[in-house]
Amino acid sequence: HHQNMEAANQLKEKHGISVEVINLRTLNPLDINAITTSVEKTGRCVIAHEAPRTQGFGAEIAAEISEKCFLHLEAPVKRCCGLDTPFPNILEKEYLPDSDKVVKAVLEVLEF
């Protein structure tokens, strides 16, 4: 399982929380309609990707959500990303967002 689907399963089983997972197949073109439809429905968004937080594509998605869905948001957009360091191969587990980090990010957004 991909870490985001694993996180969704953990949230459902352990917390009774249902989440939508959007697995973007392309970044250009970006399926902004799928994203905005979900954000308008849920009022929240966690962006999880393996790239560093700073200047990662998640920041672009967060900006698009801010521009198009601001009045629908019930919490700030949260990014769950790799660390802002060179990729340390030996520390991959600590560096990359895994399902536990995604679950933590979702819970923080829900508690806002």
Summary of the structure (lengths in Angstrom):
residues: 112
radius of gyration: 13.8
end to end distance: 28.1
largest distance: 42.5
contacts: 301
relative contact order: 0.19
helix: 53%
strand: 12%
